[in-house]
Amino acid sequence: MFQIGKKNTLKVIRKVDFGFYLDAEDYDSVLLPKRYAPENLQEGDELEVFIYLDSEDRIIATTETPFAEVNEFAYLTVKEVNKYGAYLDWGLPKDLFVPYREQKMRMTAGKKYWVYVYVDQDSDRIAASAKIDKFLDKYNPPYSEGDEVSIQIHSTTELGTKVIVDSLYWGIIYKNELFEQLSVGETKVAYIKKVREDLKLDISLVKSGYLNKISDIESHVLTALEQNEGFLPLHDKSDAEEIKNLLSMSKKSFKMAVGGLYKAGKILIENNGIRLK
């Protein structure tokens, strides 16, 4: 089904001097300007394109990819503010509009804000809202412990790191369970640790369960060894902060990983560190 604000796979139905017309079902056809068309595109070919409205509110296709599609969240920079609202850089020639009624506070040019991208039902125009709470936690989370999810890093709180889960729910990674640097706006794979009684989500960056966790941290240590010419100056007497700085993990996790790798015959334990076999 053809969707504005989303990627669509459409068939080329006609070539013209200034581009290609694509079959857009109920919308008849949509123009892909020549500058966005790949070389050797022909009538009958199918192509994945993003559909939006250009500066003259005409439906248009592009092979460029925006920073977020409709029904997604993004951490975007304000390019301009005028009497109508704010305009965000979202990776396309036409900036993303945030009307004043959808701003939690007046936006400022040059600053970044979390927004939700949506289609205005009256105009078919793509817009954004900074009032993101109203788009989250609408349904009971359908997760079980250990389920893999996609998270976006939202902010840091006293409890830990607040994240957006699958563009649908709030979640948190507790401070004492976080052993790597995370950047606001970053997207990562994570795992459900617990669905709480208040339906909020506790999130972990490693799979739940001792065996899975060991497997993940062993892999992390092996990668670090490979990137450091097969040697790390870390051992069971190393300071916990030193281990955290070098490997982004706790000392307890490091010792478990070293034990597992040693038993598997993958490393040697030396007086001043560990070495790949």
QUISULTA-V339213 format. One record per backbone hydrogen bond with DSSP energy under -0.5 kcal/mol. NH is the residue of the N-H (numbers start at 1). CO is the residue of the C=O. E is the energy in kcal/mol with one decimal. If there is no record, write none. Layout:
NH:CO:E / NH:CO:E
This chain:
5:51:-3.2 / 6:3:-1.1 / 8:49:-3.2 / 10:8:-0.7 / 10:47:-2.5 / 12:45:-3.1 / 13:21:-2.9 / 14:21:-1.5 / 16:19:-2.8 / 19:16:-1.3 / 20:32:-2.3 / 21:14:-3.2 / 22:30:-2.9 / 23:11:-2.9 / 24:28:-1.9 / 27:24:-2.3 / 28:25:-2.3 / 29:27:-2.0 / 30:22:-1.9 / 31:59:-0.7 / 32:20:-3.3 / 33:31:-0.6 / 33:61:-0.7 / 34:18:-2.3 / 36:33:-1.9 / 37:33:-0.5 / 37:34:-1.2 / 41:38:-1.2 / 44:12:-2.7 / 45:42:-1.9 / 47:10:-2.6 / 49:8:-2.9 / 49:47:-0.6 / 50:62:-3.2 / 51:6:-1.7 / 52:60:-2.2 / 54:58:-2.6 / 57:54:-2.4 / 60:52:-3.1 / 61:31:-2.8 / 62:50:-1.7 / 66:64:-0.5 / 67:90:-2.4 / 70:5:-2.5 / 71:117:-3.2 / 72:69:-1.3 / 74:115:-2.1 / 76:74:-0.8 / 76:113:-2.4 / 77:89:-0.5 / 78:111:-2.7 / 79:87:-3.2 / 80:87:-1.5 / 82:85:-2.7 / 86:98:-2.4 / 87:80:-2.7 / 88:96:-3.3 / 89:77:-2.6 / 90:88:-0.7 / 95:93:-0.6 / 96:88:-2.5 / 97:126:-0.6 / 98:86:-2.9 / 100:84:-1.1 / 102:99:-1.8 / 103:100:-1.8 / 110:78:-3.0 / 111:108:-1.9 / 113:76:-2.5 / 115:74:-2.4 / 116:129:-2.5 / 117:72:-2.5 / 118:127:-2.7 / 120:118:-0.5 / 120:125:-3.1 / 124:120:-2.7 / 127:118:-2.8 / 128:97:-2.1 / 129:116:-2.2 / 130:102:-3.2 / 131:102:-0.6 / 132:130:-1.7 / 134:131:-1.1 / 135:132:-1.8 / 136:133:-1.5 / 137:168:-2.8 / 146:192:-3.3 / 147:144:-2.2 / 149:190:-2.6 / 151:188:-2.9 / 152:164:-1.9 / 153:186:-2.6 / 154:152:-0.6 / 154:162:-2.3 / 155:162:-1.5 / 157:160:-3.6 / 161:173:-2.8 / 162:155:-2.8 / 162:160:-0.5 / 163:171:-2.7 / 164:152:-2.3 / 165:163:-0.5 / 165:169:-3.4 / 166:150:-3.4 / 166:164:-0.6 / 168:165:-2.6 / 169:165:-1.9 / 171:163:-2.4 / 172:201:-1.9 / 173:161:-2.6 / 174:172:-0.6 / 175:159:-2.8 / 177:174:-2.1 / 178:175:-1.3 / 179:177:-0.6 / 185:153:-3.2 / 186:183:-2.2 / 188:151:-2.4 / 190:149:-2.6 / 191:204:-2.9 / 192:147:-2.3 / 193:202:-2.8 / 194:202:-1.6 / 196:194:-0.7 / 196:200:-2.5 / 199:196:-2.1 / 201:170:-1.1 / 202:194:-2.9 / 203:172:-3.0 / 204:191:-2.7 / 213:209:-2.5 / 214:210:-2.6 / 215:211:-2.2 / 216:212:-2.3 / 217:213:-2.7 / 218:214:-2.5 / 219:215:-1.9 / 220:216:-1.9 / 221:217:-2.4 / 222:218:-2.6 / 223:219:-2.3 / 224:220:-2.1 / 225:221:-2.4 / 226:222:-2.4 / 227:223:-2.0 / 228:224:-0.6 / 228:225:-1.1 / 229:226:-0.8 / 230:225:-3.0 / 231:225:-0.5 / 231:228:-1.6 / 232:274:-2.2 / 234:232:-2.0 / 238:235:-2.0 / 243:239:-2.0 / 244:240:-2.3 / 245:241:-2.4 / 246:242:-2.0 / 247:243:-2.9 / 248:244:-2.0 / 254:250:-2.2 / 255:251:-2.5 / 256:252:-1.9 / 257:253:-2.5 / 258:254:-2.7 / 259:255:-2.2 / 260:256:-2.2 / 261:257:-2.7 / 262:258:-2.5 / 263:259:-2.2 / 264:260:-1.7 / 265:262:-1.3 / 266:261:-2.7 / 267:261:-0.8 / 268:275:-3.3 / 270:268:-0.7 / 270:273:-2.9 / 273:270:-0.9 / 274:232:-2.3 / 275:268:-2.5 / 276:230:-2.4 / 277:266:-2.2
